[in-house]
Amino acid sequence: MKNVEMTVEGTTLTIRVDLSKEFGPSASGKTIIIASTEGNVTIPNRTEKVGLNVYRKKP
């Protein structure tokens, strides 16, 4: 995972992403990647999965 922190308290999932970070352009080159789970990942200590991409349009 890049720039993604997940925590579970009871039945609540919290996802933290630092929006000030960048990891370069996407494969298409149209956006800048800020955070990604890089596919579907299992939530810590659970059976559910999550897939997350955070990006912004290139200027």
C-alpha positions in Angstrom: 0.0 0.0 0.0 1.1 3.5 -0.7 0.2 6.3 1.8 -2.8 4.4 3.2 -3.3 3.6 6.9 -6.4 1.5 8.0 -7.6 1.0 11.5 -10.6 -0.8 12.9 -12.3 0.2 16.2 -15.3 -2.0 16.9 -17.2 -2.1 13.6 -15.8 1.2 12.2 -13.1 1.3 9.6 -11.0 4.4 9.5 -8.8 5.1 6.5 -6.1 7.8 6.7 -4.4 9.3 3.7 -1.8 12.2 3.7 -3.1 14.4 0.8 0.2 16.3 0.7 2.1 13.3 -0.7 2.5 12.3 -4.4 3.7 9.1 -6.0 4.1 10.3 -9.6 1.9 10.0 -12.6 -0.6 7.2 -13.2 0.0 4.6 -16.0 -2.1 6.7 -18.4 -0.2 9.9 -17.4 -3.5 11.8 -16.9 -3.4 11.9 -13.1 -1.0 12.1 -10.2 -1.3 9.2 -7.7 -1.7 10.3 -4.0 -2.5 7.0 -2.4 -3.4 3.4 -3.4 -4.0 0.1 -1.8 -2.6 -1.3 -5.1 -5.5 -3.6 -5.6 -8.0 -5.1 -3.2 -6.6 -5.8 0.3 -8.0 -7.4 3.4 -9.0 -5.1 6.2 -6.8 -5.8 9.3 -8.2 -8.6 11.5 -11.4 -8.8 9.3 -12.6 -10.8 6.3 -13.8 -7.8 4.3 -11.7 -6.3 1.6 -11.1 -2.7 0.3 -9.7 -1.2 -2.9 -8.7 2.4 -2.8 -7.2 4.9 -5.2 -6.8 8.6 -4.5 -5.5 10.8 -7.3 -5.8 14.3 -8.8 -5.8 15.5 -12.3 -2.5 16.6 -13.8 -2.3 20.4 -14.1 
